[in-house]
């Protein structure tokens, strides 16, 4: 009898282990049981974890997140970072916002399980030939409840300014960059100096904080927002398009830049580096000429975070994150120019300032440009006007 019981138990265990293999569709259904489909829903769904894997600043390549809700009352005051607003009612009029590549992963969402807008838009996208579509049926309510970062639009910030509402708008860029122009009412708390300026934040931990920096390639606002949340602030928002979009929309006049100047050094390479409009900068053309003809004559330092660097950089660059630069200045050479680069020029400029203050004889320069980094080591560099 004992032998039969053991054998019977073993058989039951074996059957349970084999169950997912024998019935894969049922196993998949169990995994997605948290989301109960409804009539009229799109066939392919995404959950919070899947969304979180695809939400990133800078934007994840090959992915577009689409908010199907109306703009003014819903998208503007709170949406998933990086999401493009294409209201379902305006889908046909705004279809040009969709990517040309029909294989792009499209992630639609709206106002939760009772909202059909995202499903309706997903079906419309499918009819246009898009082949990789998912709907985050739980939508914005689920995203907020589970702690996902929330972003606001330029229109919402303009509304807060006009209404003189209670909020704190924070420019997370270095002072040298923010000093040339900020969004009205903003205070400058550089991410690298966050800990030294905590006293500038409101005492009320429920106060509304809105962080921005240098655009969709800039991670400083996200980093500062996370630090604020760790301090206990409960209403922390971001404006990812940041100052570049605001400046374009509202035509803020830039402040005059500093006169061109170059760092010290008498080598031929230094002479070949053409000073840019701002102190410490070099022109994109002169950098690219040297980098193509004699890259060993300079040291190119990418000061972005390791995660950004791993996703793509300029082939041959070394990574020294801005937050680590001060303690690694002694590793920089003094016998050839050191050129700092990042995605927008903000952190590169801060690196230049840091080295000029602490770096002794280091011949420091930086590139003030918008740079798109590719994983294969190639890049696209556009000088700022």
Backbone torsions as a table, in degrees:
resi	resn	phi	psi	omega
1	UNK	NA	-41.6	179.6
2	UNK	-61.9	-41.7	-179.7
3	UNK	-62.9	-42.4	-178.8
4	UNK	-64.7	-38.3	179.6
5	UNK	-64.7	-44.0	179.5
6	UNK	-62.2	-44.3	-178.9
7	UNK	-63.2	-40.7	179.7
8	UNK	-64.5	-40.9	179.3
9	UNK	-65.0	-41.5	179.1
10	UNK	-62.1	-39.4	-179.5
11	UNK	-65.0	-40.9	179.7
12	UNK	-63.9	-44.2	178.9
13	UNK	-61.7	-41.9	179.4
14	UNK	-62.9	-39.7	-179.8
15	UNK	-66.2	-39.7	179.2
16	UNK	-65.8	-39.8	179.0
17	UNK	-66.5	-33.8	-178.3
18	UNK	-81.5	-13.8	-173.1
19	UNK	-55.6	-49.6	-178.4
20	UNK	-63.5	-31.6	-179.4
21	UNK	-74.6	-36.4	-177.6
22	UNK	-77.1	-29.7	-177.7
23	UNK	-130.8	69.2	-176.1
24	UNK	-61.0	-35.0	-179.2
25	UNK	-65.9	-39.2	178.3
26	UNK	-67.7	-37.8	178.4
27	UNK	-63.8	-42.2	178.5
28	UNK	-63.3	-38.9	179.2
29	UNK	-62.9	-38.9	178.7
30	UNK	-64.3	-38.7	-179.9
31	UNK	-64.5	-32.3	-177.0
32	UNK	-100.2	15.0	-175.5
33	UNK	-64.0	-20.6	-178.6
34	UNK	-64.3	-27.7	179.0
35	UNK	-110.3	110.3	179.6
36	UNK	-89.6	117.1	-177.4
37	UNK	-68.4	153.0	179.1
38	UNK	-123.8	163.4	179.5
39	UNK	-61.6	133.4	179.0
40	UNK	90.6	-5.9	179.1
41	UNK	-73.1	156.0	174.7
42	UNK	-70.2	151.7	-169.8
43	UNK	-72.1	-27.6	-174.7
44	UNK	-113.8	121.5	-174.3
45	UNK	-112.8	154.8	174.4
46	UNK	-121.7	146.2	177.4
47	UNK	-105.6	-177.5	-177.0
48	UNK	-58.3	-45.5	-177.2
49	UNK	-62.2	-40.5	179.0
50	UNK	-65.2	-41.7	178.3
51	UNK	-62.6	-46.0	-177.8
52	UNK	-59.5	-34.3	178.1
53	UNK	-67.3	-22.9	-174.5
54	UNK	-111.2	1.8	176.5
55	UNK	-99.0	120.0	-177.9
56	UNK	-159.0	152.7	170.4
57	UNK	-126.3	119.6	-0.4
58	UNK	-60.0	159.7	-176.4
59	UNK	-61.1	143.0	178.1
60	UNK	-73.5	131.2	-177.3
61	UNK	-68.3	142.7	178.1
62	UNK	79.8	11.8	-178.0
63	UNK	-132.9	136.3	169.3
64	UNK	-129.1	127.4	177.2
65	UNK	-100.7	130.1	-172.6
66	UNK	-124.5	121.5	176.3
67	UNK	-92.2	115.9	-174.8
68	UNK	-90.1	4.9	-177.6
69	UNK	-82.8	162.6	174.2
70	UNK	-60.5	151.2	-172.8
71	UNK	-72.9	-63.0	-166.1
72	UNK	-59.7	-46.5	-173.1
73	UNK	-89.1	-20.0	-173.7
74	UNK	-125.2	-55.0	-177.9
75	UNK	-66.3	-49.8	-174.2
76	UNK	-56.0	-48.0	-177.4
77	UNK	-80.0	-5.6	178.6
78	UNK	177.8	113.8	178.3
79	UNK	-145.8	169.4	178.0
80	UNK	-69.0	132.9	-177.7
81	UNK	-52.3	132.7	177.7
82	UNK	84.9	-5.2	-177.7
83	UNK	-70.3	140.7	174.8
84	UNK	-94.0	136.8	-179.7
85	UNK	-92.1	112.7	172.3
86	UNK	-129.6	88.6	179.6
87	UNK	-55.6	138.5	-177.9
88	UNK	-57.6	-34.6	-179.9
89	UNK	-68.6	-17.8	-179.5
90	UNK	-112.4	14.4	-171.3
91	UNK	-55.8	-50.1	-176.4
92	UNK	-63.9	-34.0	-178.8
93	UNK	-77.1	-24.4	-175.5
94	UNK	-114.0	19.4	-177.0
95	UNK	-62.4	-20.3	179.3
96	UNK	-66.1	-16.1	177.5
97	UNK	-72.6	-19.4	179.9
98	UNK	-70.9	152.3	-179.0
99	UNK	-70.5	155.5	178.2
100	UNK	-69.4	-36.1	-177.8
101	UNK	-73.1	112.9	-176.3
102	UNK	-72.4	-8.3	177.8
103	UNK	-92.7	-1.5	178.6
104	UNK	-59.1	138.0	175.6
105	UNK	-71.9	116.2	176.9
106	UNK	-103.0	123.9	-179.8
107	UNK	-115.7	106.3	-179.4
108	UNK	-94.3	144.2	172.4
109	UNK	-151.3	163.4	173.7
110	UNK	-149.1	-129.9	-168.9
111	UNK	-96.1	21.0	176.3
112	UNK	113.5	-171.5	-170.6
113	UNK	-65.9	-18.7	178.3
114	UNK	-95.9	5.7	-178.5
115	UNK	-103.9	126.1	-177.9
116	UNK	-99.1	-3.9	-173.4
117	UNK	-59.2	-44.5	-178.0
118	UNK	-66.2	-38.3	178.2
119	UNK	-65.7	-44.1	178.8
120	UNK	-59.0	-44.4	-179.4
121	UNK	-67.3	-36.5	178.5
122	UNK	-61.3	-43.0	177.8
123	UNK	-63.2	-38.3	178.8
124	UNK	-65.5	-41.0	178.6
125	UNK	-64.7	-38.8	178.3
126	UNK	-61.1	-41.1	178.9
127	UNK	-64.6	-24.9	177.9
128	UNK	-81.2	-4.2	176.7
129	UNK	104.4	3.4	177.7
130	UNK	-72.2	136.6	-169.2
131	UNK	-112.6	-4.9	-175.7
132	UNK	-131.8	82.7	-171.9
133	UNK	-124.2	136.6	172.8
134	UNK	-137.0	153.0	176.5
135	UNK	-117.6	128.0	174.7
136	UNK	-88.1	86.0	-170.9
137	UNK	-62.8	-34.5	-179.9
138	UNK	-69.2	-24.3	168.9
139	UNK	59.1	-156.5	-172.3
140	UNK	-60.0	-38.8	178.2
141	UNK	-58.3	-42.6	-179.7
142	UNK	-68.2	-40.9	-179.4
143	UNK	-59.2	-45.8	-179.3
144	UNK	-69.6	-41.4	-178.2
145	UNK	-62.0	-34.7	-177.4
146	UNK	-91.7	9.8	172.4
147	UNK	88.8	15.3	177.2
148	UNK	-66.6	143.4	177.6
149	UNK	-62.7	141.9	-179.7
150	UNK	-116.6	137.8	179.9
151	UNK	-116.2	158.8	176.8
152	UNK	-122.2	166.7	-178.7
153	UNK	-99.2	169.0	175.4
154	UNK	-61.0	-37.6	-179.6
155	UNK	-61.8	-37.6	179.7
156	UNK	-69.1	-41.0	178.0
157	UNK	-63.1	-41.5	178.3
158	UNK	-61.1	-38.9	179.2
159	UNK	-64.6	-43.3	178.8
160	UNK	-62.3	-41.5	179.5
161	UNK	-63.8	-48.0	-177.7
162	UNK	-63.4	-35.4	-177.9
163	UNK	-87.6	-1.3	-177.8
164	UNK	53.4	44.1	-177.8
165	UNK	-73.0	169.5	178.5
166	UNK	-88.5	112.1	179.1
167	UNK	-165.2	163.8	173.5
168	UNK	-124.9	115.5	-179.9
169	UNK	-98.7	125.2	-170.8
170	UNK	-123.6	124.3	175.5
171	UNK	-90.1	113.5	-174.6
172	UNK	-90.0	7.0	-180.0
173	UNK	-78.5	161.2	175.3
174	UNK	-59.4	153.4	-176.1
175	UNK	-60.0	-35.6	-177.9
176	UNK	-62.4	-29.7	179.5
177	UNK	-87.3	-48.1	-179.0
178	UNK	-62.0	-28.9	-179.1
179	UNK	-64.6	-17.4	179.3
180	UNK	-84.8	-12.2	179.9
181	UNK	159.4	130.7	177.9
182	UNK	-130.6	165.0	173.2
183	UNK	-66.9	136.1	179.6
184	UNK	-50.8	140.6	179.6
185	UNK	80.3	-6.3	-176.7
186	UNK	-74.7	150.8	170.0
187	UNK	-111.8	149.2	-178.3
188	UNK	-98.3	115.5	172.1
189	UNK	-128.9	94.8	-179.5
190	UNK	-56.7	138.2	-178.8
191	UNK	-57.8	-38.7	-178.2
192	UNK	-69.1	-19.4	178.8
193	UNK	-110.0	20.6	-175.5
194	UNK	-55.3	-50.7	-174.5
195	UNK	-62.8	-28.0	-178.6
196	UNK	-82.2	-10.5	-174.7
197	UNK	-124.1	23.1	179.7
198	UNK	-58.9	-28.7	-178.8
199	UNK	-67.1	-13.5	177.6
200	UNK	-80.4	-13.9	179.5
201	UNK	-80.6	151.6	180.0
202	UNK	-65.1	150.4	179.9
203	UNK	-69.7	-31.3	-178.1
204	UNK	-74.5	114.2	-176.8
205	UNK	-71.6	-9.6	176.3
206	UNK	-94.7	1.3	-179.1
207	UNK	-65.2	151.4	178.9
208	UNK	-81.5	120.9	175.7
209	UNK	-113.2	132.8	177.0
210	UNK	-125.7	117.5	-179.3
211	UNK	-102.6	141.9	172.9
212	UNK	-145.0	164.9	174.4
213	UNK	-148.0	-130.2	-167.7
214	UNK	-98.6	24.7	176.0
215	UNK	114.1	-173.2	-172.6
216	UNK	-68.1	-13.5	176.6
217	UNK	-95.5	-1.7	-174.4
218	UNK	-100.3	127.2	-177.6
219	UNK	-101.5	0.4	-174.2
220	UNK	-61.9	-40.6	-179.0
221	UNK	-66.7	-38.9	177.5
222	UNK	-63.9	-40.9	-179.5
223	UNK	-65.2	-44.0	179.4
224	UNK	-67.4	-38.3	178.2
225	UNK	-60.5	-41.1	178.8
226	UNK	-65.0	-39.3	177.9
227	UNK	-63.6	-39.5	179.3
228	UNK	-65.1	-40.6	178.3
229	UNK	-63.1	-38.0	179.0
230	UNK	-66.6	-23.5	176.4
231	UNK	-80.4	-6.2	177.1
232	UNK	106.4	2.5	177.8
233	UNK	-72.0	135.1	-170.4
234	UNK	-108.2	-6.3	-179.3
235	UNK	-130.9	69.7	-176.1
236	UNK	-106.1	120.8	-177.5
237	UNK	-118.5	163.6	175.8
238	UNK	-130.8	157.0	174.6
239	UNK	-125.1	84.2	-172.2
240	UNK	-57.5	-40.5	179.9
241	UNK	-63.6	-23.0	169.5
242	UNK	58.5	-156.1	-173.2
243	UNK	-61.0	-37.7	179.2
244	UNK	-56.4	-44.9	179.1
245	UNK	-67.9	-44.5	-179.1
246	UNK	-59.0	-45.2	-178.7
247	UNK	-62.0	-37.5	178.7
248	UNK	-69.4	-42.9	-177.7
249	UNK	-70.5	-35.5	-172.9
250	UNK	-114.8	8.0	171.5
251	UNK	48.6	47.6	177.4
252	UNK	-69.8	134.7	-178.8
253	UNK	-76.3	123.7	179.6
254	UNK	-69.0	148.7	176.2
255	UNK	-76.4	154.9	-178.9
256	UNK	-64.9	138.1	179.9
257	UNK	-82.9	169.3	178.7
258	UNK	-72.3	158.8	179.4
259	UNK	-67.2	148.4	179.7
260	UNK	-59.1	140.0	176.8
261	UNK	-157.1	154.9	-179.0
262	UNK	-120.3	154.4	175.7
263	UNK	-73.8	171.7	-179.0
264	UNK	-69.8	174.7	179.0
265	UNK	124.4	140.4	-176.7
266	UNK	-117.7	4.5	-179.2
267	UNK	-67.6	158.3	179.3
268	UNK	-60.3	-34.1	180.0
269	UNK	-62.5	-41.8	179.2
270	UNK	-61.8	-41.0	179.3
271	UNK	-64.1	-31.5	-177.7
272	UNK	-78.5	-16.3	176.6
273	UNK	-80.1	116.2	-176.8
274	UNK	-87.7	124.8	180.0
275	UNK	-61.3	142.1	176.1
276	UNK	-87.7	-166.8	-176.6
277	UNK	-69.9	-30.2	-176.0
278	UNK	-107.6	149.5	-180.0
279	UNK	-53.5	128.7	176.7
280	UNK	92.1	-14.4	-178.4
281	UNK	-85.6	157.4	171.2
282	UNK	-124.9	150.8	-178.6
283	UNK	-68.9	150.8	177.6
284	UNK	-59.3	-42.7	-177.4
285	UNK	-61.3	-44.4	-178.2
286	UNK	-69.5	-38.1	176.0
287	UNK	-61.3	-48.8	-175.5
288	UNK	-64.5	-32.5	177.6
289	UNK	-65.3	-47.7	179.6
290	UNK	-66.5	-41.5	-177.9
291	UNK	-65.1	-29.1	178.8
292	UNK	-80.8	-41.7	-172.4
293	UNK	-89.6	-34.2	-176.0
294	UNK	-153.6	68.1	-175.5
295	UNK	-62.9	-25.4	-178.8
296	UNK	-71.4	-12.7	-177.7
297	UNK	-80.2	-8.6	177.3
298	UNK	-134.9	165.0	172.3
299	UNK	-114.0	119.6	179.0
300	UNK	-98.6	121.3	-176.7
301	UNK	-115.1	118.0	175.6
302	UNK	-88.6	114.5	-174.1
303	UNK	-96.6	14.1	176.0
304	UNK	-75.4	172.3	-179.7
305	UNK	-69.0	155.8	-179.9
306	UNK	-54.5	-37.1	179.4
307	UNK	-62.4	-43.5	178.2
308	UNK	-66.5	-43.1	-179.4
309	UNK	-60.9	-41.8	-179.4
310	UNK	-66.0	-29.8	-179.0
311	UNK	-75.4	-17.1	-179.6
312	UNK	159.4	136.4	178.5
313	UNK	-151.7	-179.1	174.9
314	UNK	-82.4	126.0	-177.0
315	UNK	-56.5	124.6	-179.6
316	UNK	103.1	-12.2	178.9
317	UNK	-75.9	152.5	174.0
318	UNK	-107.6	152.4	-176.6
319	UNK	-104.6	116.9	169.7
320	UNK	-130.0	96.7	-178.2
321	UNK	-54.0	144.7	-176.7
322	UNK	-52.8	-40.9	-177.9
323	UNK	-68.8	-15.0	179.7
324	UNK	-103.2	-6.0	-170.2
325	UNK	-62.0	-43.9	-174.7
326	UNK	-56.6	-41.3	-177.8
327	UNK	-83.0	-5.5	-179.8
328	UNK	-115.1	10.5	-179.1
329	UNK	-59.5	-34.7	-178.4
330	UNK	-64.1	-16.5	179.6
331	UNK	-85.8	-8.2	-179.1
332	UNK	-79.0	141.1	-179.2
333	UNK	-74.3	153.3	176.0
334	UNK	-107.7	-5.0	-174.7
335	UNK	-99.6	3.5	175.5
336	UNK	-155.6	156.2	-177.3
337	UNK	-61.3	142.9	173.6
338	UNK	-112.1	121.1	-176.3
339	UNK	-112.7	124.0	-179.3
340	UNK	-96.1	142.6	-179.6
341	UNK	-141.5	149.2	172.0
342	UNK	-149.4	-163.4	-175.8
343	UNK	-81.1	-24.3	-175.8
344	UNK	-129.8	-9.5	-175.9
345	UNK	96.5	-14.2	-176.0
346	UNK	-67.9	-55.5	-179.4
347	UNK	-69.8	-31.9	177.3
348	UNK	-62.5	-42.2	178.0
349	UNK	-65.3	-37.8	177.7
350	UNK	-66.0	-37.0	176.8
351	UNK	-63.5	-42.7	177.3
352	UNK	-58.5	-48.4	-179.7
353	UNK	-59.1	-42.5	-179.0
354	UNK	-62.9	-45.0	-178.0
355	UNK	-69.1	-38.9	178.9
356	UNK	-64.2	-30.2	-179.4
357	UNK	-81.7	-34.5	-171.7
358	UNK	-122.0	-9.2	-167.1
359	UNK	-91.5	7.0	175.9
360	UNK	61.4	-116.2	-173.6
361	UNK	-94.0	8.9	179.0
362	UNK	-63.6	130.2	178.7
363	UNK	-88.2	91.1	-171.1
364	UNK	-98.0	143.4	174.9
365	UNK	-144.4	167.0	171.8
366	UNK	-146.6	161.7	-179.4
367	UNK	-106.5	117.8	-179.8
368	UNK	-97.2	83.7	-174.7
369	UNK	-151.8	164.0	172.0
370	UNK	-91.4	122.6	-173.6
371	UNK	-121.8	129.5	172.1
372	UNK	-103.8	119.8	-176.8
373	UNK	-99.3	134.6	178.0
374	UNK	-109.2	153.8	-174.8
375	UNK	-66.9	-24.1	-179.3
376	UNK	-83.8	4.7	178.3
377	UNK	94.9	-7.9	176.3
378	UNK	-82.6	169.1	-176.4
379	UNK	-158.3	162.3	172.4
380	UNK	-125.4	122.7	-175.2
381	UNK	-120.5	121.0	-178.3
382	UNK	-118.3	117.3	-179.4
383	UNK	-65.9	145.3	177.3
384	UNK	-79.3	144.2	-177.9
385	UNK	-82.7	NA	NA
